Amino acid sequence: MKTTRRKFLSSVGLLAVSSIVPLSAFDFGNKKKLRIVLIGTGVRGIDFWGKRLVDNYSDILEFVGLCDINPGRLEFAQKYIGVSCPLFVDFDKMINETKPDLVLVVTKDSTHHQYIIKGLDYGIDVLTEKPLTTDERKSQDIIDAERRSGKKLIIGFNYRWSPYNTKIKELLAENSIGKLVSVDFHWYLNTYHGASYFRRWHGLRQSSGTLLVHKATHHFDLLNWWINSDPFEVFAYGDLDFYGSNGPFRGDKCRTCPNKTKCDFYWDITKDKHLMNLYVKNEHHDNYIRDNCLFRDEINIYDKMSAQVKYMNNVILNYSLTTYSPYEGWKVSFNGTEGKIDAWLDIPFIDGLNVEQAELHAREMDQTGKEIVSSNPIILHKLWKEFEKIEVPIEREGHGGGDKRLHEKIFVHPDIADPYDRAAGLRDGVMSVLIGIAARNSIESGEKVRIAELTNMQPRVKRMV
């Protein structure tokens, strides 16, 4: 059954606090559509939060405004998404003229807080892309804004919703390995996807907060959810050893670089019509270069990162992120008092994969609904027994099937209880991003950083639902 505007509005508060009890939201007689505005018209904004919503949920929602600092991207976004709503370069003007029910924030990470806080203060519920924000001060400002507004913030964490990750959560919730003691989690970005972060604004700490915030918040949220506790303390190492000024040469951008014939990382954006129309044709408006040199001197984030996190429930996490691996994938091991769980995705020498890394990433980001389904094992090994291989169906498109399930929960079934507690609200966003912020602070100070010292949202021993 499709939801309605009134039903969504009365459900969103409970959705944002990750309730696992049935949500009360009725009034099916109200047929008005949910009024949505979008701020930020980059790829994620116009595809996942734009075109996919229009293609799948136009009967229950409508875009009443699009906003961006780049008027050229705005015009392209309007046509690509397939809407006829007004366009704005002024966020406040858009809110005052359109009177939306929900604000979607998909801007550069360092500006998330501006629009989240404004939206809440206008008395509107807000849904933001990860990460929540980029530092502890902005995190506190967002916490304060939600508290005073009486409205709710939803975080678009999609990895929780993939069937494979959900199966891991199920096994842990069943205490299949006894009491959880420690976790080893390692994520590998390849020389296609990993390099792309250093071409874009993500390569600047002042824009992304480093990949410990922008990328790793995905991973830390998964871990917080799996471990079922808030983090207590973080110690980390990190450095820039490969990209940035470490490169053998550098140029203005790939299109005009004199070294393109000898650079292994040369990327021809002119072969991608979508990116040409969205970015290159609109560079003159804001000077944002999508195919920047990943060896430019201004890059100031880490390309290797390692963190140790102690949780409130005494679980210890060993985490690493590598950004120039030959392949892209991840491995996790959960160590308990009665056994061990091992899981992984896209490790070529384990899975026998023979897919180009660029194609693998394209499948993951695809939002067209072309499902590519296979399976991947999870290994459950109890003490004194033979291991058990549990085959789990996996999907390739939309972040392992997480994207579509996230949308269904938010827009279609916000009032149906979820036994896995996958909906993410303010606390989830804060606790995931604070691990990355604490890790960054630890790298700079050489000291351990306690989560409780960063904001006044105090960590809990166990996630409260």
NORUR-V822533 format. One record per backbone hydrogen bond with DSSP energy under -1.0 kcal/mol. CO is the residue of the C=O (numbers start at 1). NH is the residue of the N-H. E is the energy in kcal/mol with one decimal. If there is no record, write none. Layout:
co=[CO/CO]
nh=[NH/NH]
e=[E/E]
//
This chain:
co=[4/5/6/8/11/12/14/15/27/32/34/35/35/36/37/38/39/42/43/44/46/47/50/51/52/53/57/57/60/62/65/66/67/70/71/72/73/74/75/76/77/78/78/86/88/90/91/92/93/94/95/102/103/104/105/108/109/111/112/113/114/115/116/117/118/119/120/125/126/127/128/135/136/137/138/139/140/141/142/143/144/145/146/152/154/155/158/159/162/163/164/165/166/167/168/169/170/171/172/175/177/179/181/182/183/184/185/186/187/188/189/190/192/195/196/200/201/203/204/204/205/207/210/210/211/213/215/216/217/218/219/220/221/222/223/224/224/230/232/233/234/235/237/239/239/243/244/257/259/263/267/268/269/272/273/274/275/275/276/279/280/282/283/291/293/294/296/303/304/305/306/307/308/309/310/310/311/315/316/317/318/319/320/321/322/325/329/330/331/332/333/334/335/335/338/339/340/341/342/343/345/347/347/348/356/357/358/359/360/361/364/366/369/372/374/376/378/379/380/381/382/388/390/392/394/396/397/398/399/401/402/403/404/405/406/407/408/408/413/415/418/424/425/426/427/428/429/430/432/433/434/435/436/437/438/439/440/441/442/449/450/451/460]
nh=[8/9/10/12/15/16/19/18/30/5/62/101/102/64/104/67/106/46/47/49/51/52/54/55/56/57/60/61/34/36/38/88/40/74/75/76/77/78/79/80/81/82/83/66/68/94/95/96/97/98/99/37/127/39/129/111/112/115/116/117/118/119/120/121/122/124/123/103/154/105/156/139/140/141/142/143/144/145/146/147/148/149/150/126/128/157/161/162/166/167/168/169/170/171/172/173/174/176/175/178/338/337/316/335/318/333/320/331/322/329/325/194/196/198/200/203/204/300/207/208/209/110/213/214/216/217/218/220/221/222/223/224/225/226/227/228/229/312/451/310/449/308/306/303/304/246/247/260/262/266/269/271/272/276/277/278/279/280/281/282/283/285/287/254/296/244/299/323/239/321/237/319/235/317/232/233/314/311/183/309/185/307/187/305/189/191/188/345/186/343/184/341/181/182/383/336/381/334/379/332/330/350/351/352/360/361/362/363/364/365/399/398/371/396/394/392/390/342/388/340/385/380/378/376/374/400/401/403/402/405/406/407/408/409/410/411/412/413/416/23/421/155/429/430/431/432/433/434/436/437/438/439/440/441/442/443/444/445/446/234/453/454/230]
e=[-2.8/-2.5/-2.0/-2.1/-2.3/-2.3/-1.6/-1.5/-1.2/-1.5/-2.7/-2.7/-1.7/-3.0/-2.8/-2.4/-3.0/-2.5/-2.1/-1.8/-3.4/-2.7/-2.1/-2.9/-1.6/-2.8/-1.9/-1.5/-2.8/-2.7/-2.0/-2.4/-2.7/-1.8/-1.9/-2.0/-3.0/-2.4/-1.6/-2.8/-3.0/-1.5/-2.0/-1.7/-1.7/-1.9/-2.4/-2.5/-2.0/-2.3/-2.1/-2.0/-3.0/-2.8/-2.4/-2.4/-1.4/-1.2/-2.5/-2.5/-2.0/-2.4/-2.4/-2.7/-1.7/-2.0/-1.6/-1.9/-2.6/-2.6/-2.6/-1.8/-2.3/-2.1/-2.0/-2.4/-2.7/-2.0/-2.4/-2.0/-2.2/-1.8/-1.5/-2.3/-2.5/-1.9/-1.5/-1.3/-2.3/-2.0/-1.5/-1.9/-2.2/-2.3/-2.2/-2.6/-1.6/-2.0/-1.7/-1.7/-2.7/-1.7/-1.7/-3.0/-2.8/-2.3/-1.6/-2.2/-2.1/-1.6/-2.9/-1.8/-1.1/-1.0/-1.3/-1.8/-1.9/-1.8/-1.8/-2.3/-2.4/-1.6/-1.7/-2.5/-3.1/-1.1/-1.5/-3.2/-2.1/-1.9/-2.5/-2.8/-2.3/-3.0/-3.2/-1.4/-1.2/-2.7/-1.9/-2.7/-2.7/-3.2/-2.5/-2.3/-1.6/-1.5/-1.8/-1.2/-1.7/-1.5/-1.1/-1.4/-2.1/-2.2/-2.4/-2.2/-2.7/-1.3/-2.5/-1.6/-1.4/-1.3/-3.2/-2.5/-1.3/-2.5/-1.4/-1.4/-1.7/-2.4/-2.9/-2.9/-2.3/-3.1/-3.0/-2.0/-2.1/-2.8/-2.7/-2.3/-2.9/-2.4/-2.2/-1.8/-3.3/-1.1/-3.1/-2.0/-2.7/-2.6/-2.4/-2.1/-3.1/-1.7/-1.9/-2.9/-3.0/-2.8/-2.8/-2.8/-1.8/-1.4/-2.9/-2.0/-2.2/-2.0/-2.1/-2.2/-1.7/-2.0/-3.3/-1.2/-1.5/-1.7/-2.5/-2.3/-3.0/-2.2/-3.3/-2.3/-1.8/-2.8/-1.9/-2.2/-2.5/-1.0/-1.7/-2.5/-1.4/-1.1/-2.3/-2.1/-2.2/-1.9/-2.4/-2.8/-1.7/-2.7/-1.2/-1.7/-1.7/-2.2/-2.2/-2.9/-2.9/-1.9/-1.9/-2.4/-1.1/-2.4/-2.8/-2.5/-2.4/-2.5/-2.4/-2.4/-1.8/-2.1/-3.2/-2.4/-1.3/-1.9/-1.9]
//
